[in-house]
Amino acid sequence: MAFQDAVLLGRDRANGEIVALVGVTIGFEAIEGGGMEDVEAVGNLRAATAVFIHSGRAWTTQGKVIF
């Protein structure tokens, strides 16, 4: 995974939390014996946005991205 330099900050209107959106490039690998092993496109890089939440003391993430 590669993170971009730019960060977009915002506030969740529902709960007031500060969020950071960061562009990322993600690559996947097929699991040996899995159903994607013979799919050529499985290794293609994909652009996504990582979401970070400020808890008031530190930045956290749930490990999710938006494609």
C-alpha positions, -999 to +999 in steps of 0.1 A: +000+000+000+013+035-009-001+066+007-004+099-011+010+131+004-022+152+004-047+149+032-082+163+032-097+171+066-134+172+074-159+169+102-186+143+105-218+163+109-236+135+127-211+132+157-186+161+153-156+138+148-127+151+127-119+128+098-089+127+074-091+113+039-059+101+023-054+087-012-038+052-013-028+028-040-036-008-030-024-041-046-038-076-039-024-111-042-043-142-049-043-169-022-028-201-033-056-226-040-082-198-039-107-189-067-087-158-078-054-176-085-059-177-123-073-142-127-047-119-143-064-087-130-060-097-093-025-081-092-037-047-107-031-017-085-062+001-074-068+037-062-088+042-030-093+066-001-082+056+034-104+071+062-089+081+096-108+094+126-095+116+154-106+104+188-097+136+206-063+124+215-050+103+186-058+093+150-074+058+145-087+038+116-110+008+112-088-005+084-114+003+057-109+021+024-134+036-001-129+025-037 
